[in-house]
Structure formats: C-alpha cells, structure tokens
Amino acid sequence: MNDEHQKHDVDERQPGLNMARRDWLAVAGKTLASGAAMLAAPAVVRAQGEQPVKLGLVLAKQGVWTEQGEVIANGVKMALDDAGNEVRGRRIELVWYDEPNPQSAQQNMQKLVEEDKVIAVIGGTNSATSLAMASVANRARIPYLAPNGTASELTGGSCNPYTFRTQAATPVCCRALAPSLLAIGKRWHFVFSNYTYGQGIQRSMADLLKEAGGTMTGADATPLNTTDFSSFILKIRQAKPDVVVLGLPGGDLSTFLKQYAEMGMKGRIPVACPIIGDSDLWSINVDAATGYYGKPWHFNSPGHSPEEQAFTRKYTAKYGRPPGAQAWLGWFSAHALLEGINRAKSASGSDIAASLEMVKFSDGSGSAFFRPWDHQMVRRWTVFKVKDHVTDQWDWLDQISVVPQNPADIDKLYGTRQEVGCVMPLRQI
C-alpha cells in the first residue's frame, strides 16, 4: 500500500436525520424559495460545507511489524465506523503513512502535522518509532496516542504533555507474568531481540527473577529479523532451564516457536513472553503453538462491555477472524481520541490533550483511563496459556490470571510516580 490518504467519508444519510441528503437539500431549497431563512437546519448546512477533520496514522506497512500495523489500523478504522466517520459534526479523513524506521516515522509524523494539518496522530507498532513520534508530538503540541509501544521511557523519563500510551509498559507486563513463571521454577533462560523492546523485557524479568532468589542459565541477544534460532535453541537444550523467557517481537517470535517445535523442544521446557499479539500465534501452525503470554485484551474474555462485544462481532464479520489484542488497541485508542476531541473546547492540541486526561471507560476488567500524571492507560492485565489441545481455529488461549485481582491495586501493577519517573512539564497553550 502506498502512502495515500485513507479516507473515511460520512454516509449520504446524515446521523440524526430521517431523510437522505439529496432529499434534505430539496426541502431546504423549497424553504429558501418561500423566503424562509436558513434557520431550519443551519448546523447541518455548515457541516456540509466545512473541511474534514484530519487524523494521522503512522503504522508499519513493511517489515517485521507489517501484520501488527495492519491489524492496529483495522481497529482504528472500526472505531471511526462506530462514530459514523464523524467527530463534532464534521467528516473524518484518515491519513496513513509508513514507519519503516524511527527516523522515517518521525519525518512522516512531521509531514502529517505540517502538510496534512492533522489535529492528532495514532501510531507506532514498536517502541523505537513510538519514542521518535512522541518527540514530534511535544514539539508540535499535537496529541499523539501510542497503541503498541512498550518502552518505559514513553510514559516515564521521556513523558510529555501530548503523548498518551494505550499499551502497557514493559515492566507492567513483566510484573503480571512473573508469578506464573516462578510457580514453574526459578531457573530461567533468556532469548531477546537486541533493541529496546527485547532489552526491556530481559532487564525487567531478570530483576524480578533476582528478587525471587532465582538464577539465569543464559541471556542471548539476537539480531532483529533473525531467521535461524537453532544455535540459541541448542544452548537452551544444554542449559535445561525451568522456563525460557522470550523478548522477541512479531515475526521473530513466530519464527522461534516454529523452530522450537521442529527441534523437538515443545512440551519439554515451557516458553513465555510478557506481551503477545494474536497474529504472532495465528501465523504459525497450531502444532507449533505453545507458551505463557500476557495480553491487554482477549476477544472472548468474560465481561466485555456491549461496545466491545459489538466490536468483536463487526470485526469478525468484516475480516473473517476475531480481533486480536492489537486490533483492540487500535480501536480503543481511536475511541479515546474521538471522545477527547468531542469533549474539547476546540480543535487545539492543548484542549484535546486536556480532554484525554478525563476520558474513562468501563468493562469486565474494570475501569480504563489515562493517568493524568504520566498519560499511561491503566487497565487490568491478563495472563494466558496456549491450550494443550486447540480445537477452535482462532481461540488458542486459556486465561490463567487477571492482574491485579483487586482493581484497587492497579497502581501497584503500573508503578508509583517515583518508580515510573515521569515529571510531566506544564502543557503550553
């Protein structure tokens, strides 16, 4: 897909009216001809003549994160459809650019702000691109929602008044998963991609292991886009740990799991990753799927809100499969952004950012909202295990825990101000 505008136009039938647009125009014309003023429906007439509200999207269209980028974008589009492709009575136009690397992501976000005149941006399939775009958001004073970046710095030491994160930070996901792995054993072996995401997982999980009195049998850093994990798997076989902790993104995780099964390791030593996208599993053969994983959301978990249930039905009908966690992250991010825009006093970045701090949703997992002091979306986290016998084409996971058990303990999971390290500057108007 090239970098062309992805447009979500309003339907010919205006929300809240009982007649088609052409019929309404005919009636309006007759009213004018009779000498009546345009007081009959001035807001509708103005809305038809106004410029669209432009929203930016910067997500991967190539490379290891391509599938996650596409799925997040699908979720964003579903949220716009839910809103009738309108916000504050104006048509929405979605402009989507690629993020092949952090520099390009930064440049494309700058282009969205300066040339396309978007009023907010959603984007980042990984931590490096998310951090790059967050710096643009701060300079340009434009709201930016990061649906998939997990680096602690994003809402920690590098936090800023215009950046909001929907995905949980790496330490959060690790705190949620660690108790399940410690119950298996305290000798862990690490295999992780040698960049921000993988390094963060290895560091956080190693700290938790040390606190529990455990030991590492090895820690192997792998290049991004590794195609052959056999040498690392042989080291695991020799070390005989209790658990293999993985810090591998997207396609790398899928490749590892395939080769782990091919080398006869599935079922011998459990594997785990604090964060997973459903597409990472669905892209491999079910016979290779194994492990313990953390997710912010699962399509058939109990207690979903009516809106989430409707999202699952609509997404499944449109794409032929249920929405994965990344689709939900895109959907939730867009819903939150639209709610913030609707609440704002104007289209200014400062007003929208202030409104986002007030957005709050509730579902079966409890409340979900952006903490005002670091802009991290807080919500209970769920740990899953791949089923021993998968019988459904899409439902491969069993829920084993929801963390924290008491929603009142949510700050213990996400960290205190001192632990997070965010000192939020004042938002300039």
C-alpha positions in Angstrom: 0.0 0.0 0.0 1.4 3.4 -0.9 1.2 6.5 1.3 -2.1 7.7 0.0 -4.9 9.2 2.0 -7.2 6.6 3.6 -10.5 8.5 3.7 -13.5 7.7 5.9 -16.3 9.8 4.5 -19.7 10.3 6.0 -22.6 8.4 4.5 -25.1 10.2 2.3 -27.6 9.9 5.2 -26.7 12.3 8.0 -26.9 11.0 11.5 -29.9 12.1 13.4 -31.9 12.9 10.2 -34.7 10.7 8.8 -34.1 11.7 5.1 -31.3 11.3 2.6 -29.0 14.3 2.0 -30.4 15.0 -1.5 -34.0 15.0 -0.1 -33.0 17.3 2.6 -31.4 19.7 0.1 -34.6 19.7 -1.9 -36.6 20.6 1.1 -34.1 23.3 2.1 -34.3 24.7 -1.4 -38.1 25.0 -1.2 -37.8 26.7 2.1 -35.4 29.2 0.8 -37.6 29.8 -2.3 -40.5 30.6 0.0 -38.5 33.3 1.7 -37.8 31.5 4.9 -34.3 31.9 6.4 -31.9 29.1 6.7 -32.7 28.7 10.4 -34.4 25.4 9.6 -31.1 23.4 10.0 -28.1 25.8 10.0 -25.7 23.4 11.7 -26.2 20.7 9.1 -25.7 23.2 6.2 -22.5 24.4 7.9 -21.2 20.9 8.5 -21.6 20.0 4.8 -19.5 23.0 3.8 -16.8 22.6 6.4 -13.4 21.0 5.8 -12.9 17.4 7.2 -11.2 16.8 10.5 -7.9 15.1 9.6 -6.4 12.4 11.8 -3.0 10.9 11.2 -1.9 7.3 11.3 1.8 6.2 11.3 2.0 2.4 11.3 4.1 -0.2 9.6 3.4 -1.2 6.0 6.5 -3.3 5.6 9.0 -5.4 7.6 8.6 -7.5 10.8 5.7 -5.3 12.1 3.6 -5.3 8.9 0.9 -7.5 10.2 0.6 -5.8 13.5 0.5 -2.4 11.8 -2.3 -3.6 9.5 -4.3 -5.0 12.5 -4.0 -1.9 14.5 -5.1 0.2 11.5 -8.1 -2.1 11.1 -9.1 -1.4 14.7 -8.7 2.3 14.2 -11.0 2.2 11.2 -13.6 0.2 13.0 -13.7 2.9 15.7 -14.2 5.6 13.1 -17.0 3.5 11.6 -18.6 3.2 15.0 -18.7 7.0 15.1 -20.2 7.3 11.7 -16.9 8.7 10.4 -17.7 12.0 12.1 -16.4 13.9 15.1 -18.0 17.2 16.3 -20.3 17.1 13.3 -17.5 17.0 10.8 -16.3 14.3 8.4 -13.1 12.5 9.4 -10.3 12.0 6.9 -7.7 9.4 8.0 -4.2 9.9 6.5 -1.9 6.9 6.9 1.9 6.9 6.4 4.5 4.1 6.9 7.1 3.7 9.7 10.0 1.7 8.3 12.3 3.0 10.9 12.3 5.7 13.7 13.7 8.4 11.5 11.1 7.9 8.8 8.3 7.6 11.4 9.4 11.0 12.8 9.6 12.6 9.4 6.2 11.2 8.4 4.6 12.5 11.6 6.1 15.9 10.9 4.6 15.7 7.4 1.2 14.9 8.9 1.4 18.0 11.1 2.9 20.5 8.7 1.5 19.4 5.3 -1.7 17.4 6.1 -2.7 19.6 9.0 -3.9 16.7 11.2 -5.2 17.5 14.7 -3.9 14.3 16.3 -1.9 11.2 15.5 -2.2 7.5 16.4 0.9 5.3 15.6 3.9 3.2 16.5 4.0 -0.6 16.2 7.2 -0.6 18.3 8.9 1.3 21.0 11.6 2.9 18.8 9.2 4.5 16.4 6.8 5.5 19.2 9.5 7.3 21.1 10.5 9.1 17.9 7.0 10.3 17.2 6.5 11.3 20.9 9.2 13.9 20.5 7.4 15.4 17.5 4.2 15.5 19.4 5.8 17.5 22.2 7.5 20.0 19.8 4.3 20.4 17.6 2.0 20.4 20.6 -0.3 17.8 19.0 -1.9 14.9 20.7 -0.3 11.5 20.0 -1.6 8.1 21.1 0.8 5.2 21.1 -1.1 2.0 20.8 1.7 -0.5 20.8 5.0 1.0 22.2 6.1 -0.6 25.4 9.3 1.2 26.3 9.2 2.5 29.9 10.6 5.9 28.8 7.5 6.7 26.7 5.4 7.5 29.8 8.4 7.6 32.1 11.5 9.7 31.9 10.6 10.9 28.4 6.9 11.6 29.1 5.4 14.8 27.7 2.0 16.6 27.9 0.9 15.5 24.4 1.8 11.8 24.4 -0.6 9.1 25.6 0.1 5.3 25.7 -2.6 2.7 25.3 -0.4 -0.4 25.6 1.2 -1.3 29.0 4.8 -0.6 29.6 7.3 -3.5 29.6 7.7 -3.6 33.4 4.0 -3.8 33.9 3.6 -6.8 31.6 6.6 -8.5 33.3 5.2 -8.0 36.8 1.9 -9.5 35.7 3.5 -12.6 34.1 6.4 -13.4 36.6 4.3 -15.1 39.3 3.0 -17.7 36.9 6.6 -18.5 35.7 8.0 -18.5 39.3 5.5 -21.2 40.1 7.0 -23.4 37.5 10.6 -22.8 38.5 13.4 -20.3 39.3 16.0 -21.1 36.6 15.2 -19.0 33.5 16.9 -18.7 30.2 16.5 -15.5 28.1 16.4 -15.1 24.3 15.6 -11.5 23.3 15.9 -9.2 20.3 18.8 -6.7 20.7 16.8 -3.5 20.7 14.6 -1.5 23.1 11.7 -4.0 23.3 13.7 -7.1 23.9 16.3 -5.5 26.1 13.5 -4.1 28.3 11.9 -7.5 28.7 15.2 -9.1 29.6 16.1 -6.4 32.1 12.7 -6.3 33.9 12.2 -10.1 34.0 15.8 -10.6 35.2 15.2 -8.1 38.1 12.0 -10.0 39.1 13.8 -13.3 39.0 16.7 -12.0 41.2 14.2 -10.6 43.7 12.6 -14.1 43.9 16.0 -15.7 44.5 16.2 -17.3 41.1 19.1 -17.7 38.6 19.7 -17.2 34.9 21.1 -20.0 32.9 21.8 -17.7 30.0 20.8 -14.5 28.2 21.2 -14.5 24.4 20.6 -11.3 22.4 19.6 -11.9 18.8 19.6 -9.5 15.8 16.2 -8.2 14.7 14.7 -10.3 11.9 16.7 -13.4 12.9 15.8 -16.3 10.5 17.7 -19.1 12.3 17.4 -19.6 16.0 18.8 -23.2 16.0 22.0 -22.2 17.8 20.1 -20.5 20.6 17.7 -23.4 21.0 20.7 -25.8 21.2 22.0 -23.7 24.1 18.6 -23.9 25.8 18.6 -27.7 25.4 22.0 -27.9 27.0 21.2 -25.4 29.9 17.9 -27.2 30.8 16.2 -24.2 32.4 12.8 -24.3 34.0 11.5 -21.6 31.7 12.6 -19.9 28.5 11.7 -16.2 28.7 11.4 -14.6 25.2 11.7 -10.9 24.3 11.0 -11.4 20.6 8.7 -9.2 18.5 6.1 -10.2 15.9 7.7 -12.3 13.2 10.8 -13.2 15.2 8.6 -14.8 17.9 6.7 -16.8 15.3 10.0 -18.0 13.7 11.3 -19.0 17.1 8.2 -21.0 18.0 8.2 -22.8 14.7 11.9 -23.8 15.1 11.4 -24.7 18.8 8.8 -27.2 17.8 10.8 -28.5 14.8 13.7 -29.2 17.1 11.6 -31.3 19.5 11.5 -28.7 22.3 7.8 -28.0 22.5 6.4 -29.5 25.7 9.9 -30.1 27.2 10.7 -26.7 28.5 8.0 -24.0 28.7 8.4 -20.7 26.9 6.9 -17.4 27.8 6.7 -13.8 26.6 5.2 -10.9 28.7 3.4 -9.5 25.6 2.0 -11.2 22.6 -0.2 -10.3 19.6 -2.6 -12.9 18.4 -1.3 -12.7 14.9 2.1 -13.9 16.2 0.4 -17.2 17.0 -2.1 -17.4 14.2 0.7 -17.1 11.7 2.2 -20.4 12.7 0.9 -24.0 12.6 -1.2 -24.8 15.7 1.1 -27.8 16.4 4.0 -25.3 17.0 2.0 -23.0 19.3 3.0 -23.2 23.0 3.7 -20.9 25.9 2.6 -18.4 28.5 1.7 -14.9 27.4 0.4 -11.6 28.6 -2.3 -9.6 26.8 -4.2 -6.4 27.4 -7.4 -7.8 25.9 -8.8 -11.1 24.5 -11.8 -11.3 22.2 -13.8 -13.9 24.2 -12.8 -13.0 27.8 -15.8 -12.7 30.1 -17.4 -9.4 31.0 -16.8 -7.3 27.9 -18.9 -4.2 27.5 -21.7 -4.1 24.9 -19.4 -1.9 22.8 -16.6 -4.4 22.9 -19.0 -7.2 22.1 -20.3 -5.3 19.1 -16.7 -4.5 18.0 -15.9 -8.3 18.1 -18.9 -9.1 16.0 -18.4 -6.4 13.4 -14.6 -7.1 13.1 -15.2 -10.9 12.7 -17.8 -10.3 10.1 -15.6 -7.9 8.1 -12.2 -9.6 8.3 -13.2 -13.3 8.7 -11.4 -13.7 12.1 -11.9 -12.3 15.6 -10.0 -9.1 16.6 -6.6 -9.7 18.2 -5.2 -7.6 21.0 -3.6 -5.2 18.6 -6.9 -4.6 16.8 -8.4 -3.7 20.2 -5.5 -1.4 21.0 -6.2 0.5 17.7 -9.9 0.5 18.3 -9.6 1.7 21.9 -7.0 4.4 21.0 -9.3 5.8 18.3 -12.4 5.7 20.6 -10.5 7.5 23.3 -9.2 10.1 20.8 -12.6 10.8 19.4 -14.0 11.1 22.9 -11.3 13.6 23.7 -12.0 15.6 20.6 -15.7 15.7 21.3 -15.1 16.8 24.9 -12.6 19.5 23.9 -13.4 23.2 23.7 -11.7 23.5 20.4 -9.5 21.6 17.9 -6.3 22.8 19.6 -3.8 20.2 20.7 -3.8 21.6 24.2 -7.6 21.3 24.6 -7.7 17.8 23.2 -4.9 16.6 25.4 -6.6 18.0 28.4 -9.8 16.2 27.5 -8.0 12.9 27.0 -6.9 13.1 30.7 -10.7 13.0 31.5 -11.7 10.0 29.3 -12.7 6.9 31.2 -14.2 3.6 30.0 -15.5 0.6 32.0 -15.7 -3.1 31.0 -15.5 -6.5 32.6 -11.9 -5.9 33.5 -12.7 -2.7 35.4 -12.0 0.9 34.5 -9.6 2.0 31.8 -8.3 5.6 31.7 -5.1 7.6 31.1 -3.4 8.6 34.3 -3.2 12.4 34.3 0.3 12.5 35.7 2.0 10.2 33.2 -0.6 9.6 30.4 -0.3 5.8 30.8 -3.6 4.0 30.1 -4.2 1.8 33.2 -6.3 -1.3 33.0 -6.0 -4.8 34.5 -3.7 -7.2 32.6 -4.4 -10.8 31.7 -2.1 -13.8 31.5 -2.9 -16.7 29.2 -1.5 -20.1 28.3 -1.8 -21.8 25.0 -4.3 -24.6 25.2 -3.0 -28.2 25.4 -5.5 -29.1 22.7 -6.6 -26.4 20.4 -9.9 -27.2 18.8 -11.0 -23.7 17.6 -9.5 -22.0 14.5 -8.9 -18.8 16.4 -9.3 -19.4 20.2 -5.9 -20.8 21.2 -5.6 -19.4 24.7 -6.8 -20.2 28.2 -7.0 -17.4 30.7 -5.0 -18.3 33.9 -4.9 -15.0 35.8 -6.1 -11.4 35.8 -3.7 -8.9 37.5 -4.2 -7.4 39.9 -7.0 -9.5 41.4 -8.3 -6.4 43.2 -8.8 -3.4 40.8 -7.9 -1.1 43.6 -4.3 -2.3 43.5 -3.9 -1.1 39.9 -1.2 1.4 40.8 0.9 -1.4 42.3 1.0 -3.0 38.9 1.6 0.1 36.8 4.0 1.8 39.3 4.1 4.8 41.5 5.3 8.3 40.4 8.7 7.5 41.9 9.0 4.2 40.1 7.8 5.5 36.8 9.9 8.6 36.8 7.6 10.9 34.8 7.9 14.5 35.7 5.2 16.0 33.4 6.0 19.5 32.1 3.2 22.0 32.0 1.3 21.9 28.8 1.8 25.1 26.8 -1.1 26.7 25.1 
